[in-house]
């Protein structure tokens, strides 16, 4: 069983908050985590059980009445329970009353009459990070905001890095050694989510189009989102495409990264950038394998960038006290400068992270980061180019080329 770094945050929240909600994609380990916290006095209920779900939907108040402390799995399947939970925890305000899990962003569901604002803390649990897999908390982000980076220790490069990126972080995938078996699990998983969970989030009239649309999104990952272009081959207008992307985001399959803005630079992109949350799922949707990457190394770039995004997102989630936001940076000039990820903390300090799939790094790889440094001046903490190399190389003040594996090593 893997050590989940969100566990301490969940325990802390249960000690002082009436309702704790753990959200994230299906099969990311939420049920395993909450089961490990279940005491002898905490009732466990899962809404994936048809009889339990029917009871919750037919009489929400009666379902909640009499529960002292309870764990309720997959709360998005009966969002009407939330109002009953609110009434219950208002009457009995002990901390830790309800521990909920959800495989959809329930705050985006139109059927919710009332949120639990002020009564509930939300903790995100994404698929396993490399740090959790090896059982050691990373320091990459903290060091970057201090303008430093760790030396390269046993760097992981080449085919070994490709295998890590293709595997992603779902525990069930990592338990399978054969790449073909991993790929089958990912494709079956996507199919099950579309058939089972999409209707929990929204009414969808063209459910049969969603597998093709998901593959279209997969081939536009790590790019500026162009809804009209994506929808053209499916005869969908841009609003429909955007709505469907919102559904996939609510199910924790994709995420849109908003652009970073600064008044000192007028010509900046205002469009979001699309990413999947797991590089293993993305690889399966794109048909990427170790062989196809060896035949065409350029195909590895979007996968590696998505993998890095997932690692950064998980680490940011463990550093809640820093309030770190992730954006992207891109100018709209003829030859645009860009930075894949801009991290900004609650002290307004800036770290730029660029991702390169090559085994070498050059000064030109820092063009976008230098533009970012000029715009942020004293707020700029560090600029890092993550690459498929084995050395930490300086490229100017507070700028480094760093092996990708430094994210977790």
C-alpha positions in Angstrom: 0.0 0.0 0.0 1.4 3.4 -1.0 1.8 6.2 1.5 -0.5 9.1 0.5 0.8 12.5 1.5 -2.7 13.9 1.8 -3.4 11.7 4.7 -2.1 14.1 7.3 -4.2 16.9 5.9 -7.3 14.7 6.1 -6.6 13.8 9.7 -6.0 17.4 10.6 -9.3 18.5 8.9 -11.3 15.8 10.7 -10.0 17.1 14.0 -11.5 20.6 13.5 -14.0 20.6 10.6 -17.5 19.1 10.6 -17.4 17.8 7.0 -14.3 16.7 5.0 -14.7 16.0 1.3 -12.0 14.1 -0.6 -12.3 14.6 -4.3 -10.5 13.2 -7.3 -10.8 10.8 -10.2 -12.2 7.3 -9.7 -9.5 4.7 -8.9 -7.1 7.3 -7.5 -7.2 5.8 -4.0 -9.9 7.7 -2.2 -11.8 4.7 -0.9 -8.5 3.1 0.2 -7.6 6.2 2.1 -10.9 6.7 3.9 -11.1 3.0 4.8 -7.8 3.4 6.5 -9.3 6.2 8.6 -12.5 4.3 9.5 -12.8 3.8 13.2 -15.1 1.3 15.0 -17.7 4.1 15.5 -17.7 5.5 12.0 -20.4 4.1 9.7 -19.2 3.4 6.1 -21.6 3.7 3.2 -21.0 3.7 -0.5 -23.4 5.1 -3.1 -22.0 2.8 -5.7 -24.2 0.2 -4.0 -27.6 0.3 -5.8 -29.7 -0.3 -2.7 -27.8 2.3 -0.7 -28.1 4.8 -3.5 -31.8 4.2 -3.9 -32.3 4.8 -0.1 -30.3 8.0 -0.2 -32.1 9.4 -3.2 -35.6 8.5 -1.9 -35.2 9.9 1.6 -32.1 12.1 2.1 -33.1 13.3 5.5 -34.0 9.9 6.7 -30.7 8.5 5.3 -28.6 11.0 7.3 -30.8 11.0 10.4 -29.2 9.0 13.2 -25.7 9.0 11.8 -23.3 10.1 14.5 -20.1 9.9 12.4 -20.0 8.5 8.9 -18.0 8.0 5.7 -20.0 8.3 2.5 -18.3 7.2 -0.7 -19.1 8.7 -4.1 -21.3 11.5 -2.8 -21.8 13.0 -6.3 -24.2 10.2 -7.1 -26.7 11.6 -4.5 -25.9 15.4 -4.2 -29.3 15.9 -2.5 -27.7 14.4 0.6 -25.6 17.6 1.1 -28.5 19.7 2.3 -29.4 17.0 4.8 -25.8 16.8 5.9 -25.8 20.6 6.4 -28.8 20.4 8.6 -27.3 17.6 10.6 -24.0 19.3 11.2 -25.7 22.5 12.1 -27.6 20.7 14.8 -24.5 18.7 16.0 -21.4 20.7 15.4 -18.8 18.1 16.4 -15.7 18.0 14.1 -15.3 15.0 11.9 -19.0 14.2 11.6 -18.9 13.3 7.9 -16.0 12.1 5.7 -17.1 12.2 2.1 -15.5 11.2 -1.2 -16.5 12.3 -4.7 -15.3 11.4 -8.2 -16.8 14.6 -9.6 -16.5 18.3 -8.7 -19.8 18.4 -6.8 -19.6 22.2 -6.4 -20.2 22.4 -10.2 -23.3 20.2 -10.1 -26.4 22.2 -11.0 -28.6 20.0 -8.7 -26.9 21.2 -5.5 -29.3 23.5 -3.6 -26.9 24.6 -1.0 -23.1 24.2 -0.5 -21.5 23.4 2.8 -19.5 26.6 2.8 -17.9 27.2 6.2 -18.7 23.7 7.3 -16.7 21.6 4.8 -13.0 21.4 3.8 -12.2 19.9 0.4 -9.0 17.9 -0.2 -8.0 16.7 -3.7 -6.5 13.2 -4.1 -5.1 12.7 -7.6 -3.4 9.5 -8.9 -0.1 8.6 -7.3 2.8 11.0 -7.7 6.3 9.6 -8.2 7.2 10.8 -4.7 4.4 8.7 -3.2 5.5 5.7 -5.2 9.0 5.9 -3.8 7.8 7.0 -0.4 9.7 10.3 0.0 8.3 13.8 0.1 9.8 16.1 -2.6 11.4 19.5 -2.0 11.4 20.7 -5.7 8.9 23.5 -5.3 10.2 24.8 -2.0 13.8 24.9 -3.3 12.6 26.7 -6.5 10.9 29.5 -4.5 14.2 29.9 -2.6 16.0 30.3 -5.9 17.8 26.9 -5.6 17.7 23.4 -7.0 19.0 20.1 -5.6 21.9 18.3 -7.2 21.0 15.4 -9.6 21.0 12.1 -7.6 20.6 8.9 -9.6 18.8 10.8 -12.5 16.3 8.8 -14.5 16.6 9.4 -18.2 15.8 7.9 -21.6 13.7 4.7 -21.8 13.3 4.5 -18.1 11.8 8.1 -18.0 9.5 7.2 -21.0 8.2 4.1 -19.1 7.4 6.2 -16.0 5.5 8.8 -18.1 3.6 6.1 -20.0 2.6 4.4 -16.8 1.0 7.5 -15.1 -0.1 7.2 -11.5 -3.2 5.1 -11.2 -2.5 2.3 -8.6 -4.3 -0.3 -10.7 -2.1 0.5 -13.7 1.1 0.4 -11.7 0.2 -3.1 -10.5 0.3 -4.4 -14.1 3.8 -5.0 -15.5 2.8 -5.6 -19.2 2.4 -2.3 -21.2 -0.5 -3.8 -23.2 -2.4 -4.7 -20.0 -1.8 -1.2 -18.7 -3.1 0.3 -21.9 -6.2 -1.9 -21.8 -7.0 -0.8 -18.3 -6.8 2.9 -19.3 -9.1 2.5 -22.3 -11.6 0.5 -20.3 -11.4 3.1 -17.5 -12.2 6.0 -19.9 -15.1 3.9 -21.4 -16.5 3.2 -18.0 -16.3 6.9 -16.9 -18.2 8.0 -20.0 -20.9 5.4 -19.7 -21.4 5.6 -15.9 -20.3 8.9 -14.5 -21.0 11.6 -17.2 -24.7 11.6 -16.4 -23.9 12.3 -12.7 -22.4 15.6 -13.8 -24.7 16.9 -16.7 -27.4 16.0 -19.2 -25.6 15.0 -22.4 -27.5 14.6 -25.7 -24.6 13.2 -27.7 -23.1 10.7 -25.4 -21.9 8.6 -28.3 -19.6 11.4 -29.5 -17.8 11.6 -26.2 -15.1 8.9 -26.9 -14.1 10.6 -30.1 -14.2 14.0 -28.4 -12.0 12.7 -25.6 -9.5 11.5 -28.2 -9.6 14.9 -29.9 -8.8 16.6 -26.5 -6.0 14.1 -26.1 -4.4 15.2 -29.4 -4.7 18.9 -28.3 -3.2 18.5 -24.9 -0.4 20.9 -23.9 -1.7 23.4 -26.5 -3.7 26.6 -26.4 -7.3 25.5 -26.4 -9.1 26.2 -29.7 -12.7 25.0 -29.1 -13.8 25.8 -32.7 -11.0 23.7 -34.2 -11.6 20.8 -31.9 -15.3 20.7 -32.7 -15.0 21.1 -36.5 -14.5 17.4 -37.2 -17.4 16.5 -35.0 -19.7 19.2 -36.3 -20.0 20.8 -32.8 -20.0 24.5 -32.1 -17.4 25.9 -29.7 -19.9 26.3 -26.8 -20.7 22.6 -27.0 -17.1 21.6 -27.1 -16.3 23.9 -24.1 -19.3 22.5 -22.2 -18.0 18.9 -22.8 -14.5 19.8 -21.7 -16.0 21.2 -18.5 -17.6 17.8 -17.9 -14.3 16.0 -18.3 -12.7 18.5 -16.0 -15.5 18.0 -13.4 -14.6 14.3 -13.5 -10.9 15.0 -12.9 -9.7 13.8 -16.3 -8.6 17.2 -17.7 -7.7 20.6 -16.5 -7.5 24.0 -18.2 -4.6 26.2 -17.1 -5.4 29.8 -17.2 -2.9 32.3 -18.7 -0.6 34.5 -16.5 -1.0 38.2 -16.9 1.1 41.2 -16.1 0.5 44.9 -16.9 4.1 45.4 -18.0 3.6 43.0 -21.0 0.6 44.0 -23.1 0.8 41.3 -25.7 0.0 38.1 -23.7 -2.2 35.2 -24.6 -5.6 35.2 -22.8 -6.5 31.7 -23.8 -6.3 28.7 -21.5 -4.1 25.6 -22.1 -5.5 22.1 -22.0 -3.9 19.3 -20.0 -4.9 15.8 -18.9 -4.3 15.0 -15.2 -2.7 11.6 -15.9 0.0 11.0 -18.5 -0.9 7.2 -18.6 -4.5 7.9 -19.6 -3.2 10.4 -22.2 -0.7 8.0 -23.7 -3.4 5.3 -24.2 -5.8 7.8 -25.8 -3.0 9.0 -28.2 -1.9 5.4 -28.9 1.6 6.2 -27.6 4.0 3.3 -26.7 7.7 3.0 -26.0 8.1 1.9 -29.7 6.2 4.8 -31.2 8.2 7.2 -29.1 11.5 5.7 -30.2 10.3 6.0 -33.8 9.2 9.6 -33.3 10.7 11.4 -30.3 8.7 14.5 -30.9 5.6 12.7 -29.8 7.0 12.5 -26.3 6.9 16.2 -25.7 3.2 16.6 -24.9 3.2 13.5 -22.8 6.2 14.7 -20.8 4.7 18.1 -20.3 1.4 16.5 -19.1 3.3 14.3 -16.7 5.2 17.3 -15.2 1.9 19.2 -14.8 0.5 16.3 -12.8 3.5 16.1 -10.6 3.5 19.9 -10.0 -0.3 19.9 -9.3 0.1 17.2 -6.7 3.0 18.9 -5.0 1.1 22.2 -4.9 -1.8 20.4 -3.3 0.4 19.4 -0.4 1.6 23.0 0.1 -1.7 24.5 0.8 -0.3 27.1 3.2 1.7 28.7 0.3 -1.4 29.2 -1.8 0.4 28.4 -5.0 -1.4 28.8 -8.4 -0.3 27.3 -11.7 -0.6 29.3 -14.9 1.0 29.3 -18.4 2.8 32.2 -20.1 2.7 33.0 -23.8 3.2 36.2 -25.7 1.2 36.9 -28.9 4.1 38.2 -31.0 5.1 36.7 -34.3 7.7 34.5 -32.6 6.0 34.0 -29.2 7.9 33.4 -26.0 6.3 31.0 -23.7 6.7 29.2 -20.4 4.8 26.0 -19.8 4.1 26.6 -16.1 4.2 29.7 -14.0 4.0 29.1 -10.3 3.0 32.0 -8.1 2.7 31.8 -4.3 0.8 33.9 -1.8 3.8 36.2 -1.5 3.5 36.9 -5.3 6.9 35.2 -5.9 7.3 33.6 -9.3 8.9 30.4 -10.6 8.9 29.5 -14.3 9.1 25.9 -15.4 9.7 24.9 -19.0 9.6 21.3 -20.2 11.9 19.8 -22.9 11.9 16.2 -24.1 15.4 16.5 -25.4 18.6 15.1 -23.7 20.3 18.5 -24.0 19.4 22.1 -22.9 20.4 25.3 -24.6 20.3 29.0 -23.8 17.4 29.4 -26.3 15.3 27.1 -24.1 15.2 30.0 -21.5 13.9 32.7 -23.8 10.4 32.6 -22.4 11.7 32.3 -18.8 13.9 35.4 -19.3 10.9 37.3 -20.6 9.0 36.3 -17.5 12.0 37.3 -15.3 12.0 40.8 -16.9 8.3 41.2 -16.3 8.4 40.2 -12.7 11.8 41.6 -11.6 12.3 41.2 -7.9 9.4 38.8 -7.6 11.2 36.3 -9.8 12.5 33.4 -7.7 13.8 30.9 -10.3 13.5 29.6 -13.9 13.9 25.9 -14.5 14.1 23.9 -17.7 13.3 20.3 -17.0 14.9 18.1 -19.6 15.8 14.4 -20.3 19.3 14.8 -19.1 21.4 13.8 -16.1 23.1 17.0 -14.9 22.0 20.2 -13.2 23.4 23.1 -15.4 23.4 26.8 -14.6 22.1 29.2 -17.4 22.4 32.5 -15.6 21.2 34.0 -12.3 18.5 31.8 -10.7 18.2 29.8 -13.9 18.9 26.1 -14.2 18.5 23.1 -16.5 17.4 20.2 -14.3 16.7 16.5 -14.9 13.0 15.8 -14.9 13.6 13.2 -12.1 14.6 16.1 -9.8 10.9 16.6 -9.4 10.8 13.7 -7.0 14.4 12.5 -6.4 
